[in-house]
Amino acid sequence: METLRHVVVLVHLVGFAVLFGAWAAQAFGGKRQITRMMDWGLAIAGAAGLALAAPWGLADGVEMNYAKIGTKLVVLLIIGALLGIGAGRQKRGATVPPAVFWLVGLLTLANAGIALLWR
Ligand code: HEM
C-alpha cells in the first residue's frame, strides 16, 4: 500500500507539472492565455490530491495534517475559479485580466510550497 501511495503522489506531481508547465509556457513567451492543459493539470492534481487526503498507505508513525490538506483544497478551488473566469473572458474575445493570469501561477506555486514547507 505504501508503494501505491507513492505512485499516487507521482500522479499528483504530474498534475502539478502539467498545470505549472502549461502556465509557465503561457507566462514566458506565450500569449498569457488560459489553456485546456491547465484544466487537465488541475484535474489530475486535484483527483490525486483527494485520494492522498485519506489516511492509507502511510509509513508507521506518519500522521496526516488535515489543516494543511484543507488549505490546499481551498487554494485548488480558487485556482479553478480563476481558470473559469479567465477562460470565460477569452471566449467572449476579451483578454485575461493580468491579476487572474498571474494568480493562477502564484497560487499553484503556493500549493507546492505549502505541500513541502508546512510540516
Ligand atoms: C494546484 C494544486 C496542488 C499542487 C500544486 C500540489 C502540490 C503538491 C506537491 C509538490 C506535493 C509533494 C510534497 C512531498 O513530496 O512531500 C504534494 C503532496 C500532497 N498533496 Fe498536493 N498539491 C495540490 C493540490 C492538492 C489537493 C487539492 C490536495 C487534497 C485535497 C492535496 C493533498 C496532498 C497530500 C495529502 C500530499 C502528501 C502526499 C504524501 O506524502 O503522502 N494536494 N502536493
Residues whose N, C-alpha, C, O or C-beta is under 5 A from the ligand:
A	BS01	HEM	V9 F16 A45 G46 G49 L50 L52 A53 I69 K72 L73 L76 T108 N111 A112 A115 L116
